[in-house]
Amino acid sequence: TQSTWGHSECLFFFVHFLFFFLNPIMPSDKIYILVELAAGYSLFEHKEAPEIAFLQPETQISLKDFGRFKQLVSFVSFCPFTSADMAVENIDAVVKGEIPEFLDIFLNQHFSSAKIKSKFKLGVADHVLGQNIQKNLGISCVANDTISELTRWIRLHIAKFLPNGKEADVIQAQLGLAHGYSRVTVKLNVNRSDNMITQAISLLDQMDKDINTFAMRVKEWYGWHFPELRKILGDNELYCKFAMEIQSKSNITEESYQQLLDIIGDEETVQEVMRTAPISMGMDFVEQDFANIVCFARRVVTLTAFRKQLYTYLVEKMNLVSPNLAALMGEQIAARLICHAGSLTNLAKYPASTVQILGAEKALFRALKNRTDTPKYGLIFHSTFIGRAQQEHKGRISRFLANKASLASRIDAFMDTPNRILGEALSEMVEKRLKQLATGEEIPTNQEQMEQAMKKYKKSLKKREREAAVEEAPVEDEAEAKRRRKEEKKRLKAEARAAAEAAAAE
């Protein structure tokens, strides 16, 4: 045998010989395997085999041969989906562990009676789906490594199992389902606004670098003509507007005072510019030089305007998606934390110690490698709380702030209707802690402060419900409203009179 077969073939048939021929008296239930495909549901039959056979690398190699693998499983049935929407709907339910109606019908067609159900087990790749099938349909299910391996090999050889099956058709169905399922997943993603925040803050940081680089180029270029202006106008946007509108310093006269005031906005600065321009030591430019400077300065001004618009958009998104974290950390720092974590849900899963050093991973691993002090803060270093803390208290405040930031992110991620009230309460707690470290005065406990914040939060929810009820209520006519008020007053007077008469009678 060894002269014609390799080691893997010998092991494969030897294991099955031992199981099927040396153990004939051991009863074994039939195992059917449910495989969810891109084109429909399929059912295969397999007699139980030793799990160790699938763990051997030689057996794994031999299973690539369809002829040998076909001896382990046999094709039973296949029920195709009728449309692409139906395929996406069924696979989406199966991924969640639910039993779609089409799968229910498919299983009941093959295993209808209780007598048949008691004689076999159904192998499934997902244990959650198996639990639901066993609970709702009464079919005994099994989900283990052996079933997973068999399912994987069935998917590899599925085109050869299916009648009139082609490899190209199977790949096309998988590709179509992948596109459809991805569209539905992205469309139904509850955290999809996180993606907008991530993109917005990334673009905002990039634009800050670009605008600064471009503005420095404008200052260096225009500085050859008017070098003194760089010290007078420190703001990049004002400098670029000045270069774009005024151009040559010879245009600065008494008549251009109002134009300069409209650009700069400060009378003292305008007067200083007018005093400096006639005695400037810069060189003269030709018209073509000014044309290029103006074109480039206009681009910088346009980018600066878009940067302001983008910041407004980011603030609105943060107040909608993560209002408490924004109230505690500020919109930009909170957005950077979400961006670095990948999503608000990922940030909520991080412990406070991770949030504290988020963004300082390189410094952390360098400190661990060199056995030096680990960093005290990462992205949260830019918070105003840490900036206002004394040097010896920065570590304590960073730990306290990271703790509250972690709590705020969890509130935003898992609370149904978050608002800024709890975030503002957390910010007050950090402020009081900062004051306590500086002066030593006592502050309320965290539990007391959070209980007060929760009372405010519940009141805000009730107020929101009342406002929503008023908006949904039909608008009454003014005369009808007056009539209702009069009737209400009469009813109250009658009740008061009746109560008084009853008291007098007693």
C-alpha positions in Angstrom: 0.0 0.0 0.0 2.8 2.4 0.9 4.4 1.9 -2.6 1.4 3.5 -4.4 -0.3 5.7 -1.7 1.3 8.6 0.2 1.3 9.0 4.0 -1.8 11.2 4.1 -3.9 8.8 2.1 -3.0 5.9 4.4 -3.8 7.9 7.5 -7.1 9.1 6.1 -8.4 5.6 5.3 -6.8 4.0 8.4 -8.7 6.4 10.8 -12.1 5.6 9.1 -11.3 1.9 9.0 -10.8 1.9 12.7 -14.0 3.9 13.3 -16.4 2.1 11.0 -15.2 -1.5 11.1 -13.7 -1.9 14.6 -16.7 -0.2 16.3 -19.7 -1.7 14.6 -21.8 -2.2 17.7 -21.6 1.5 18.8 -24.9 3.2 17.8 -24.4 6.5 16.1 -27.1 9.2 15.2 -27.1 10.6 11.7 -25.7 14.0 11.4 -27.1 16.4 8.8 -25.1 19.6 8.1 -26.9 22.9 7.3 -24.8 25.1 5.0 -25.9 28.7 4.3 -24.8 29.6 0.8 -25.0 32.9 -1.2 -27.5 31.2 -3.5 -29.6 29.3 -0.9 -29.7 26.7 1.8 -28.2 23.3 1.3 -28.3 20.1 3.4 -25.7 17.4 3.6 -25.6 14.0 5.4 -22.5 12.8 7.3 -22.0 9.9 9.7 -20.2 10.9 12.8 -16.4 10.5 12.6 -13.6 10.9 15.1 -12.8 14.6 15.6 -9.0 13.9 15.7 -9.1 13.0 12.1 -9.8 16.6 11.1 -7.0 17.9 13.3 -4.3 16.1 11.5 -2.5 18.1 8.8 -2.3 15.0 6.6 -6.0 14.7 6.7 -6.5 18.3 5.8 -4.4 17.9 2.7 -6.3 14.8 1.6 -9.7 16.5 2.0 -8.8 18.8 -0.9 -9.5 15.9 -3.2 -13.2 16.0 -3.9 -13.3 12.2 -4.5 -12.1 11.4 -1.0 -14.2 14.2 0.6 -17.3 12.9 -1.1 -17.0 9.7 0.9 -17.5 11.6 4.1 -20.6 13.7 3.1 -23.4 13.2 0.7 -25.6 15.9 -0.9 -29.2 15.8 0.3 -31.0 18.9 -0.8 -30.6 22.5 -2.0 -33.2 25.3 -1.9 -32.3 28.4 -3.8 -33.2 32.0 -3.0 -35.6 33.6 -5.5 -34.1 37.1 -5.5 -31.1 39.0 -4.3 -33.1 40.9 -1.7 -34.3 37.6 -0.3 -30.7 36.4 -0.1 -29.6 39.5 1.8 -32.6 39.3 4.1 -32.0 35.6 5.0 -28.2 35.9 5.5 -28.7 39.0 7.6 -31.1 37.1 9.9 -28.8 34.1 10.0 -25.8 36.3 11.0 -27.8 37.6 13.9 -28.7 34.0 15.0 -32.4 34.4 13.9 -34.4 31.8 12.0 -35.9 33.4 8.8 -39.2 32.1 7.5 -37.6 30.5 4.4 -35.2 28.5 6.6 -38.0 27.4 8.8 -39.9 26.1 5.8 -36.8 24.4 4.5 -36.1 22.5 7.7 -39.7 21.5 8.3 -39.9 20.0 4.8 -37.1 17.6 5.6 -37.7 17.0 9.3 -41.4 17.3 9.9 -42.2 14.6 12.4 -40.9 14.2 16.0 -39.9 10.6 15.3 -37.5 11.7 12.5 -36.1 14.6 14.6 -35.2 12.2 17.4 -33.0 10.1 15.1 -30.6 12.7 13.9 -28.6 15.8 14.8 -28.3 18.9 12.7 -24.8 20.4 12.5 -24.6 24.2 12.2 -21.6 26.5 12.1 -23.1 29.1 14.5 -23.9 27.9 18.0 -26.4 30.8 18.5 -28.4 29.8 15.4 -28.2 26.2 16.6 -29.7 27.1 20.0 -32.6 29.0 18.4 -33.3 26.1 16.0 -33.3 23.6 18.9 -35.6 25.9 21.0 -38.1 26.9 18.3 -38.1 23.8 16.0 -37.2 21.1 18.4 -34.3 19.8 16.3 -31.2 18.7 18.2 -28.2 20.8 17.0 -24.5 20.4 17.3 -21.9 23.1 16.7 -18.2 22.2 17.2 -14.9 22.3 15.5 -15.7 19.2 13.4 -18.8 20.7 12.0 -16.9 24.0 11.3 -14.2 22.0 9.4 -16.8 20.1 7.4 -18.7 23.2 6.5 -15.5 24.9 5.3 -14.7 21.9 3.1 -18.3 21.8 1.8 -18.0 25.5 0.8 -14.8 24.7 -1.1 -16.4 21.8 -3.1 -19.9 23.2 -3.3 -19.8 23.8 -7.1 -19.2 20.1 -7.6 -22.0 19.0 -5.2 -24.7 21.1 -6.7 -26.5 19.8 -9.8 -25.4 21.9 -12.8 -23.2 23.9 -10.5 -20.4 26.0 -12.0 -17.5 27.6 -10.1 -18.1 30.9 -11.9 -21.7 31.0 -10.9 -20.9 30.3 -7.2 -18.3 33.1 -7.2 -20.7 35.5 -8.9 -23.4 34.8 -6.3 -21.0 35.3 -3.4 -19.8 38.6 -4.9 -23.4 39.8 -5.4 -24.4 38.9 -1.8 -21.3 40.5 -0.4 -22.1 43.8 -2.1 -25.8 43.7 -1.1 -25.1 42.7 2.5 -22.4 45.4 2.8 -24.8 48.1 1.6 -27.4 47.0 4.1 -24.9 46.8 6.9 -23.6 50.3 6.3 -27.1 51.7 5.8 -28.3 50.2 9.1 -25.1 51.0 11.0 -26.2 52.8 14.2 -22.7 54.2 14.6 -22.5 55.5 11.0 -22.2 59.1 12.3 -18.9 58.1 13.9 -17.5 57.7 10.4 -18.5 61.4 9.7 -16.8 62.5 12.9 -13.7 60.5 12.1 -13.4 62.0 8.6 -14.2 65.5 9.7 -11.6 65.7 12.5 -9.0 64.0 10.3 -9.6 66.6 7.6 -9.6 69.4 10.1 -6.2 68.5 11.5 -4.8 68.1 8.0 -6.2 71.5 7.0 -4.6 73.2 10.0 -1.2 71.9 8.9 -1.8 72.9 5.2 -3.2 76.3 6.0 -0.3 77.1 8.3 2.2 75.9 5.6 0.6 77.9 2.8 0.2 81.0 5.0 3.9 80.9 5.9 4.7 80.7 2.2 2.5 83.7 1.5 4.3 85.7 4.3 7.7 84.7 3.0 6.8 85.6 -0.5 5.0 88.9 0.2 7.5 89.7 2.9 10.1 90.6 0.2 7.8 93.5 -0.7 6.5 94.5 2.8 8.6 92.8 5.5 7.4 94.9 8.4 3.8 93.6 7.9 4.6 90.2 9.3 5.1 91.6 12.8 2.1 93.9 12.6 -0.4 91.3 11.3 0.1 87.9 13.1 -3.1 86.3 12.0 -2.6 84.2 8.8 -6.1 85.0 7.4 -5.8 88.8 7.8 -2.3 88.7 6.3 -3.5 86.8 3.2 -6.5 89.1 2.9 -4.3 92.2 3.1 -1.9 90.8 0.4 -4.9 89.9 -1.8 -6.8 93.2 -1.5 -4.1 95.9 -1.1 -1.3 94.2 -3.1 1.3 97.0 -3.5 2.3 99.0 -0.4 2.1 102.1 -2.6 -1.7 101.7 -2.6 -1.8 102.5 1.2 -2.9 106.1 1.4 -5.4 108.2 3.4 -8.1 107.2 1.0 -7.6 103.5 1.6 -8.1 103.9 5.4 -11.7 102.5 5.3 -10.6 99.6 3.1 -7.9 98.7 5.5 -10.3 99.0 8.4 -12.7 96.6 6.7 -9.9 94.1 6.2 -8.1 94.3 9.6 -11.0 95.5 11.9 -8.7 97.3 14.4 -8.0 101.1 14.1 -4.7 101.0 16.0 -3.4 98.3 13.7 -4.6 100.2 10.6 -2.8 103.3 11.8 0.4 101.4 12.4 0.3 99.8 8.9 -0.2 103.3 7.4 2.8 104.7 9.3 5.0 101.7 8.4 4.1 101.4 4.7 5.9 104.6 3.4 9.2 103.8 5.2 9.1 100.0 4.4 12.5 98.6 3.2 10.9 96.0 0.9 11.7 95.6 -2.8 9.2 96.5 -5.6 7.2 93.8 -7.4 6.0 93.8 -11.0 2.3 93.2 -11.9 2.9 89.5 -12.7 4.5 88.9 -9.2 1.4 90.4 -7.5 -0.9 88.3 -9.7 0.7 85.1 -8.5 0.7 86.2 -4.9 -2.9 87.2 -5.0 -3.9 83.9 -6.6 -2.2 81.9 -3.9 -3.4 84.2 -1.1 -7.0 83.7 -2.3 -6.6 79.9 -2.1 -5.5 80.3 1.6 -8.4 82.5 2.4 -10.8 80.0 0.8 -9.3 77.1 2.7 -9.6 79.1 5.9 -13.3 79.8 5.3 -13.9 76.1 4.6 -12.0 75.2 7.7 -14.5 77.4 9.8 -17.4 75.7 8.1 -16.0 72.3 8.7 -15.5 73.1 12.4 -19.1 74.1 12.7 -20.2 70.9 11.1 -18.0 68.9 13.5 -19.5 70.7 16.5 -23.1 69.9 15.3 -22.2 66.2 14.7 -20.5 65.9 18.1 -23.5 67.4 19.9 -25.7 64.9 18.1 -23.6 61.8 18.5 -21.6 62.3 21.7 -22.9 65.4 23.5 -21.6 64.4 27.0 -18.1 63.6 25.8 -18.1 66.9 23.9 -19.3 68.8 27.0 -16.5 67.3 29.1 -13.5 67.3 26.7 -14.4 69.8 24.0 -15.6 68.9 20.5 -12.1 68.6 18.9 -10.5 66.5 21.7 -13.5 64.3 21.9 -13.6 63.8 18.1 -9.9 62.9 18.2 -10.5 60.3 20.9 -13.3 58.8 18.8 -11.1 58.8 15.7 -8.2 57.2 17.4 -10.4 54.5 18.9 -12.1 53.8 15.6 -15.7 54.4 16.8 -17.6 55.7 19.8 -18.5 52.1 20.8 -14.8 51.1 20.7 -14.0 54.1 22.9 -16.7 53.1 25.3 -15.2 49.6 25.7 -11.8 51.0 26.6 -10.9 51.2 30.3 -10.0 54.6 31.8 -6.3 53.7 31.9 -6.3 53.2 28.1 -8.2 56.4 27.5 -5.6 58.3 29.6 -2.7 57.3 27.3 -4.6 57.1 24.0 -2.5 58.7 21.4 0.8 58.1 23.3 1.4 54.5 22.3 4.9 55.0 21.0 6.0 56.8 24.2 4.4 54.0 26.3 6.1 51.1 24.5 9.4 53.1 24.5 9.1 53.6 28.2 8.4 49.9 28.8 11.3 48.9 26.6 13.8 51.2 28.3 12.2 50.7 31.8 11.6 54.4 32.3 8.5 56.3 33.5 5.4 55.7 31.4 3.5 58.7 29.9 0.8 60.3 32.1 -1.4 61.4 29.2 -2.0 61.2 25.5 -4.6 63.1 23.5 -6.3 64.4 26.7 -3.1 66.5 27.4 -4.7 69.3 25.2 -7.7 69.5 27.7 -7.9 72.8 29.5 -8.2 71.0 32.8 -4.7 69.5 32.5 -3.3 72.8 31.2 -4.6 74.7 34.3 -3.4 72.0 36.8 -0.2 72.5 38.7 2.8 70.4 37.6 2.7 68.1 40.6 -1.1 67.5 40.1 -1.1 66.9 36.3 -0.9 63.1 36.7 -3.8 63.0 39.2 -6.0 65.2 37.1 -5.2 63.2 33.9 -6.3 60.0 35.7 -9.5 61.7 37.0 -10.3 63.2 33.6 -9.7 59.9 31.8 -12.1 58.2 34.2 -14.9 60.8 33.5 -14.2 60.7 29.8 -14.6 56.9 29.8 -17.9 57.3 31.7 -19.1 60.0 29.3 -18.3 57.9 26.2 -20.3 55.0 27.7 -23.3 57.2 28.4 -23.3 58.5 24.8 -22.8 55.0 23.3 -25.4 53.1 25.3 -28.0 55.6 26.5 -31.1 55.9 24.3 -31.5 59.7 24.5 -28.2 61.3 25.6 -27.9 65.1 26.1 -25.2 67.4 27.6 -26.5 67.4 31.2 -24.5 64.5 32.4 -21.5 65.7 30.5 -21.7 69.1 32.1 -22.0 67.5 35.5 -18.9 65.4 34.9 -17.1 68.6 33.8 -18.1 70.3 37.1 -16.8 67.3 39.0 -13.4 67.6 37.3 -13.4 71.4 38.0 -14.1 70.7 41.7 -11.4 68.1 41.8 -9.0 70.6 40.3 -10.0 73.2 42.9 -9.6 70.6 45.7 -6.1 69.7 44.7 -5.2 73.4 44.6 -6.9 74.6 47.9 -7.6 71.4 49.8 -11.3 72.2 50.4 -13.8 69.3 50.6 -16.1 68.5 47.7 -19.2 66.3 47.5 -18.8 62.6 46.6 -19.1 61.4 43.1 -22.3 59.5 43.9 -24.0 62.6 45.3 -23.1 64.7 42.3 -24.2 62.0 39.8 -27.5 61.6 41.6 -28.2 65.3 41.3 -27.2 65.1 37.6 -29.6 62.2 37.0 -32.4 64.2 38.5 -31.7 67.0 36.1 -31.5 64.5 33.3 -34.9 63.0 34.1 -36.5 66.4 34.3 -35.1 67.3 30.9 -36.6 64.0 29.5 -40.0 64.9 30.9 -39.8 68.4 29.5 -38.9 67.0 26.1 -41.8 64.6 26.2 -44.2 67.5 27.0 -42.8 69.6 24.2 -43.2 66.7 21.8 -46.8 66.2 23.0 -47.6 69.8 22.4 -46.1 69.7 18.9 -48.1 66.6 18.0 -51.4 67.9 19.5 -53.8 69.5 17.0 -53.9 73.3 17.1 -57.2 74.4 18.6 -59.2 77.4 17.7 -58.7 80.4 20.0 -62.5 80.5 20.8 -62.5 76.8 21.5 -59.5 77.2 23.9 -61.3 80.0 25.8 -64.4 77.9 26.1 -62.4 75.0 27.5 -60.7 77.2 30.0 -64.1 78.6 31.2 -65.5 75.1 31.7 -62.4 74.1 33.6 -62.8 77.1 36.0 -66.5 76.3 36.5 -65.7 72.7 37.3 -63.0 73.7 39.8 -65.4 76.2 41.5 -68.1 73.5 41.7 -65.8 71.0 43.3 -64.6 73.7 45.9 -68.2 74.6 46.7 -69.2 70.9 47.2 -66.2 70.4 49.4 -67.1 73.4 51.5 -70.7 72.3 51.9 -69.6 68.8 52.9 -67.3 70.3 55.6 -70.1 72.5 56.9 -72.5 69.6 57.1 -70.0 67.6 59.2 
